[in-house]
Amino acid sequence: MRWFLAIFYCFLNLAGCTDSQNRIMVVTAKENGHVNLDSRTEVRMGRARFACEASDSGQCHYTVFDGDKPLRSFVLAVREERRVDGLPGGFAQCVTRDGAKMSPTCKAI
């Protein structure tokens, strides 16, 4: 049975039926050598895992965009993570240590 599944997934891969949006996004901000924001987002098979590694404010503020349209905003405490399903392929994110409203280009509004 394992061989059958391995061959089946191999054919799916050859046919292009895999999630090409697998990626890792790392955001790190430093000032005078001090890390004041560190975030890691992993996207695998349509599921995103957002992780707030460090923030001077104690929180990471996320805004997720589909093009110019904001999809969702949420806040994570340092060392907290959240899994999110159903995001569009190629979504963009902005992460800050304060709660400033962000544009799709990650500029404060």
MARLUMLUM-833812 format. One record per atom (N, C-alpha, C): residue in one letter; atom name; x negated, y, z. Coordinates in Angstrom, 3 decimals. Atoms other than C-alpha are relative to their C-alpha. Layout:
% residues N
 residuo atomo        X        Y        Z
       A    CA        X        Y        Z
...
//
This chain:
% residues 109
 residuo atomo        X        Y        Z
       M     N   -0.816   -1.191    0.000
       M    CA    0.000    0.000    0.000
       M     C   -0.866    1.265    0.000
       R     N    0.884   -1.168   -0.027
       R    CA   -2.856    2.406    0.776
       R     C   -0.565    0.295   -1.388
       W     N    0.551   -0.199    1.336
       W    CA   -4.316    1.830   -2.674
       W     C    1.032    0.618   -0.928
       F     N   -1.072   -0.558    0.823
       F    CA   -0.995    2.555   -4.304
       F     C    0.163    1.495    0.274
       L     N   -0.147   -1.412   -0.355
       L    CA   -0.654    5.849   -2.393
       L     C   -1.196    0.818   -0.479
       A     N    1.196   -0.707    0.454
       A    CA   -4.242    6.829   -3.198
       A     C    0.064    0.245   -1.503
       I     N   -0.108   -0.146    1.458
       I    CA   -3.680    6.219   -6.911
       I     C    1.109    0.992   -0.348
       F     N   -1.128   -0.909    0.222
       F    CA   -0.318    8.032   -6.788
       F     C   -0.423    1.454    0.223
       Y     N    0.448   -1.365   -0.281
       Y    CA   -1.862   11.128   -5.157
       Y     C   -1.073    0.453   -0.979
       C     N    1.007   -0.336    1.008
       C    CA   -4.741   11.008   -7.608
       C     C    0.686    0.478   -1.280
       F     N   -0.723   -0.420    1.199
       F    CA   -2.282   11.199  -10.524
       F     C    0.715    1.330    0.212
       L     N   -0.623   -1.295   -0.290
       L    CA   -0.385   14.040   -8.837
       L     C   -1.027    1.123   -0.085
       N     N    1.061   -0.994    0.030
       N    CA   -3.658   15.895   -8.414
       N     C   -0.413    0.303   -1.443
       L     N    0.374   -0.194    1.399
       L    CA   -4.593   15.353  -12.064
       L     C    1.076    0.755   -0.773
       A     N   -1.111   -0.674    0.676
       A    CA   -1.151   16.578  -13.133
       A     C    0.188    1.433    0.482
       G     N   -0.124   -1.363   -0.505
       G    CA   -1.613   19.777  -11.147
       G     C    1.091    0.172    1.032
       C     N   -1.075   -0.061   -0.985
       C    CA    0.972   18.943   -8.509
       C     C   -0.537    0.151    1.419
       T     N    0.534   -0.253   -1.335
       T    CA   -1.080   20.179   -5.592
       T     C    0.185    1.467    0.324
       D     N   -0.143   -1.380   -0.443
       D    CA   -0.882   23.351   -3.591
       D     C   -1.303    0.741   -0.265
       S     N    1.223   -0.733    0.344
       S    CA   -3.397   25.672   -5.212
       S     C   -0.193    1.227    0.877
       Q     N    0.082   -1.183   -0.847
       Q    CA   -2.785   28.319   -2.554
       Q     C   -0.737   -0.275    1.306
       N     N    0.768    0.269   -1.208
       N    CA   -4.934   26.634    0.096
       N     C   -1.128    1.021    0.102
       R     N    1.025   -1.029   -0.180
       R    CA   -7.143   29.377    1.524
       R     C   -0.142    0.345    1.470
       I     N    0.260   -0.483   -1.352
       I    CA   -8.626   30.888    4.645
       I     C   -0.280    1.493   -0.092
       M     N    0.215   -1.445   -0.047
       M    CA   -8.432   34.603    5.434
       M     C   -0.537    0.354    1.380
       V     N    0.613   -0.406   -1.260
       V    CA  -10.732   36.021    8.101
       V     C   -0.086    1.521    0.009
       V     N    0.080   -1.450   -0.176
       V    CA  -10.408   39.602    9.360
       V     C   -0.802    0.257    1.266
       T     N    0.835   -0.343   -1.147
       T    CA  -13.160   40.914   11.633
       T     C   -0.359    1.481   -0.101
       A     N    0.381   -1.415   -0.057
       A    CA  -13.713   44.514   12.682
       A     C   -1.019    0.172    1.115
       K     N    1.056   -0.246   -0.983
       K    CA  -16.891   45.623   14.454
       K     C   -0.255    1.497    0.090
       E     N    0.411   -1.381   -0.210
       E    CA  -17.940   48.923   15.938
       E     C   -1.214   -0.013    0.918
       N     N    1.262    0.013   -0.746
       N    CA  -21.540   49.407   17.104
       N     C   -0.370   -1.409    0.466
       G     N    0.347    1.374   -0.316
       G    CA  -22.023   45.623   17.028
       G     C    1.007   -0.737    0.866
       H     N   -1.032    0.610   -0.849
       H    CA  -18.958   44.972   19.211
       H     C    1.195   -0.397   -0.860
       V     N   -1.166    0.466    0.740
       V    CA  -16.179   42.849   17.693
       V     C    1.248    0.485    0.730
       N     N   -1.212   -0.477   -0.649
       N    CA  -12.929   44.668   18.390
       N     C    1.269   -0.591   -0.599
       L     N   -1.130    0.738    0.569
       L    CA  -10.665   42.525   16.156
       L     C   -0.545   -1.192   -0.759
       D     N    0.396    1.213    0.712
       D    CA  -11.040   38.950   14.935
       D     C    1.226   -0.873   -0.163
       S     N   -1.191    0.780    0.311
       S    CA   -8.279   37.006   13.215
       S     C   -0.327   -1.004   -1.095
       R     N    0.215    1.042    1.007
       R    CA   -8.157   33.823   11.149
       R     C    1.356   -0.550   -0.412
       T     N   -1.239    0.557    0.542
       T    CA   -5.327   32.662    8.889
       T     C   -0.372   -1.110   -0.968
       E     N    0.238    1.141    0.876
       E    CA   -5.399   29.231    7.274
       E     C    1.306   -0.368   -0.681
       V     N   -1.171    0.401    0.773
       V    CA   -2.964   28.335    4.500
       V     C   -0.292   -1.364   -0.603
       R     N    0.167    1.371    0.485
       R    CA   -2.616   24.636    3.768
       R     C    1.363   -0.582   -0.353
       M     N   -1.204    0.697    0.445
       M    CA    0.098   22.938    1.727
       M     C    1.276    0.767    0.360
       G     N   -1.195   -0.808   -0.225
       G    CA    2.554   25.828    2.117
       G     C    0.248    0.417    1.435
       R     N   -0.142   -0.366   -1.411
       R    CA    2.063   26.239    5.869
       R     C   -1.168    0.895    0.385
       A     N    1.033   -0.935   -0.445
       A    CA    0.188   29.197    7.349
       A     C   -0.151   -0.077    1.511
       R     N    0.282   -0.038   -1.436
       R    CA   -1.496   29.197   10.754
       R     C   -0.767    1.286    0.270
       F     N    0.588   -1.274   -0.376
       F    CA   -2.208   32.668   12.112
       F     C   -0.591   -0.153    1.395
       A     N    0.667    0.118   -1.299
       A    CA   -4.706   32.833   15.000
       A     C   -0.688    1.306    0.349
       C     N    0.632   -1.215   -0.509
       C    CA   -5.691   35.894   17.016
       C     C   -1.168   -0.438    0.879
       E     N    1.193    0.450   -0.719
       E    CA   -9.261   35.187   18.124
       E     C   -0.487    1.030    1.014
       A     N    0.474   -1.063   -0.898
       A    CA  -10.160   38.573   19.685
       A     C    0.636    1.321   -0.402
       S     N   -0.531   -1.338    0.244
       S    CA   -8.736   42.072   20.027
       S     C   -0.222    0.840    1.247
       D     N    0.207   -0.883   -1.146
       D    CA   -9.698   44.999   22.256
       D     C    1.302    0.344    0.707
       S     N   -1.293   -0.322   -0.607
       S    CA   -6.001   45.698   22.836
       S     C    0.643   -1.210    0.674
       G     N   -0.585    1.223   -0.537
       G    CA   -5.333   42.068   23.792
       G     C    1.043   -0.614   -0.913
       Q     N   -1.002    0.488    0.947
       Q    CA   -3.029   41.623   20.785
       Q     C   -0.459    0.225   -1.436
       C     N    0.169   -0.182    1.441
       C    CA   -3.175   41.167   17.016
       C     C    1.395    0.232   -0.579
       H     N   -1.281   -0.358    0.609
       H    CA   -0.341   42.831   15.075
       H     C   -0.075   -0.351   -1.487
       Y     N    0.002    0.490    1.373
       Y    CA    0.443   41.087   11.774
       Y     C    1.184    0.549   -0.774
       T     N   -1.064   -0.278    0.957
       T    CA    2.448   42.246    8.766
       T     C   -0.311   -0.839   -1.229
       V     N    0.157    0.890    1.147
       V    CA    2.968   39.736    5.942
       V     C    0.779    0.598   -1.166
       F     N   -0.587   -0.618    1.185
       F    CA    3.691   41.026    2.428
       F     C    0.115   -0.992   -1.152
       D     N   -0.133    0.655    1.302
       D    CA    4.988   39.550   -0.821
       D     C   -0.019    1.131   -1.016
       G     N    0.166   -1.174    0.856
       G    CA    3.652   42.114   -3.275
       G     C    0.083    1.256    0.854
       D     N   -0.192   -1.232   -0.768
       D    CA    4.846   45.495   -1.994
       D     C    1.054   -0.135    1.089
       K     N   -1.123    0.199   -0.924
       K    CA    7.659   44.012    0.091
       K     C   -0.466   -0.660    1.300
       P     N    0.343    0.656   -1.274
       P    CA    7.057   43.366    3.810
       P     C    0.995   -1.124    0.294
       L     N   -0.846    1.161   -0.288
       L    CA    8.363   39.904    4.722
       L     C    0.281   -0.160    1.487
       R     N   -0.165    0.154   -1.446
       R    CA    7.778   39.767    8.457
       R     C   -1.163    0.640    0.719
       S     N    1.015   -0.549   -0.898
       S    CA    5.883   41.337   11.317
       S     C    0.102   -0.740    1.321
       F     N    0.011    0.656   -1.303
       F    CA    4.830   39.711   14.568
       F     C   -1.294    0.333    0.723
       V     N    1.145   -0.304   -0.862
       V    CA    2.390   40.074   17.441
       V     C   -0.442   -1.283    0.686
       L     N    0.575    1.133   -0.721
       L    CA    0.059   37.428   18.887
       L     C   -0.968    0.517    1.052
       A     N    0.985   -0.310   -1.036
       A    CA   -1.885   37.635   22.120
       A     C   -1.325   -0.663   -0.389
       V     N    1.306    0.603    0.250
       V    CA   -5.601   36.846   22.048
       V     C    0.056   -1.478    0.379
       R     N    0.043    1.458   -0.123
       R    CA   -6.159   33.072   21.692
       R     C    1.352   -0.671   -0.247
       E     N   -1.303    0.567    0.357
       E    CA   -2.543   32.592   20.603
       E     C    0.018   -0.246   -1.505
       E     N   -0.153    0.264    1.423
       E    CA   -1.584   31.114   17.248
       E     C    1.451   -0.304   -0.315
       R     N   -1.373    0.254    0.440
       R    CA    1.581   30.719   15.213
       R     C   -0.046   -0.639   -1.373
       R     N   -0.149    0.638    1.306
       R    CA    2.523   28.429   12.349
       R     C    1.259    0.547   -0.662
       V     N   -1.124   -0.551    0.744
       V    CA    4.788   29.825    9.651
       V     C    0.134   -0.784   -1.306
       D     N   -0.298    0.710    1.245
       D    CA    6.418   27.843    6.831
       D     C    0.796    0.907   -0.928
       G     N   -0.860   -0.671    0.957
       G    CA    8.081   29.091    3.679
       G     C   -0.502    1.333   -0.512
       L     N    0.536   -1.245    0.558
       L    CA    5.772   31.971    2.794
       L     C   -0.294   -0.203   -1.483
       P     N    0.270    0.148    1.434
       P    CA    5.378   32.666   -0.930
       P     C   -1.487   -0.208   -0.262
       G     N    1.395    0.178    0.382
       G    CA    2.185   31.564   -2.633
       G     C   -0.630    1.351   -0.301
       G     N    0.690   -1.249    0.261
       G    CA   -0.330   34.382   -2.741
       G     C    0.440    1.157    0.876
       F     N   -0.398   -1.082   -0.890
       F    CA    1.181   36.332    0.140
       F     C   -1.238    0.741    0.511
       A     N    1.083   -0.809   -0.566
       A    CA   -0.940   39.121    1.636
       A     C    0.326    0.304    1.456
       Q     N   -0.218   -0.335   -1.407
       Q    CA   -1.407   40.097    5.261
       Q     C   -0.837    1.205    0.379
       C     N    0.780   -1.046   -0.652
       C    CA   -2.542   43.077    7.278
       C     C    0.034   -0.321    1.482
       V     N    0.068    0.250   -1.439
       V    CA   -3.702   42.653   10.852
       V     C   -0.747    1.160    0.645
       T     N    0.603   -1.116   -0.733
       T    CA   -4.488   45.427   13.330
       T     C    0.027   -0.316    1.490
       R     N   -0.019    0.185   -1.457
       R    CA   -5.185   45.712   17.039
       R     C    1.035    0.893    0.663
       D     N   -1.083   -0.832   -0.540
       D    CA   -2.515   48.402   17.476
       D     C    1.267   -0.255   -0.825
       G     N   -1.274    0.282    0.659
       G    CA    1.104   48.432   16.351
       G     C    0.332    0.946   -1.131
       A     N   -0.265   -0.946    1.080
       A    CA    0.711   50.942   13.503
       A     C    0.704   -0.693   -1.163
       K     N   -0.687    0.528    1.174
       K    CA    3.066   50.389   10.571
       K     C   -0.965    0.039   -1.169
       M     N    1.000    0.128    1.061
       M    CA    1.043   49.214    7.564
       M     C    0.641   -0.031   -1.384
       S     N   -0.393    0.097    1.397
       S    CA    1.315   49.578    3.799
       S     C   -0.569   -1.307   -0.550
       P     N    0.557    1.231    0.595
       P    CA    0.614   46.615    1.459
       P     C   -1.503    0.042   -0.233
       T     N    1.451   -0.125    0.174
       T    CA   -2.920   47.993    1.027
       T     C   -0.718    0.089    1.358
       C     N    0.523   -0.010   -1.382
       C    CA   -3.431   47.823    4.831
       C     C   -0.448    1.378    0.463
       K     N    0.215   -1.364   -0.470
       K    CA   -3.428   51.572    5.272
       K     C    1.144    0.350    0.951
       A     N   -1.039   -0.413   -0.957
       A    CA   -1.568   53.022    8.266
       A     C    0.942    0.990   -0.675
       I     N   -1.023   -0.893    0.555
       I    CA    1.680   54.732    7.284
       I     C    0.332    1.077    1.000
//
